[in-house]
């Protein structure tokens, strides 16, 4: 229908929120590519609990992006859903990713990408890229000599 897999691994239909979320992530990836980013990964899991929607690189910058998709802003901006707990989970996942990658000598940041629209609409969604949306938590220490923003 929209180029998405509508069935789960067990063959049951996916919930509407999952379908819309996947659609929004594809739009965000397309947007980042147009902005000159290389996509390193999507839906990256370093453990059972934490997931990074998109990891992208542009030059010496590594971006951990959280994508929030909404059909409208009746209840506020999509980025408002990235609360303290979600930011902590993203910090934890990014720190695990960086440890596993042996702390590449890059600058790191967290971005939020808001996607406003619905998969069944023919007009392009509104996409907002909120750069450096929140910092790394101090509790996730980096080795001496490691670059970070």
Secondary structure as UniProt FT lines:
FT   TURN            9..10
FT   HELIX           16..34
FT   TURN            35..36
FT   STRAND          38..45
FT   STRAND          51..58
FT   TURN            59..60
FT   STRAND          61..70
FT   TURN            74..75
FT   HELIX           78..81
FT   HELIX           84..100
FT   TURN            101..102
FT   STRAND          107..116
FT   TURN            119..120
FT   STRAND          126..134
FT   TURN            138..139
FT   TURN            144..145
//
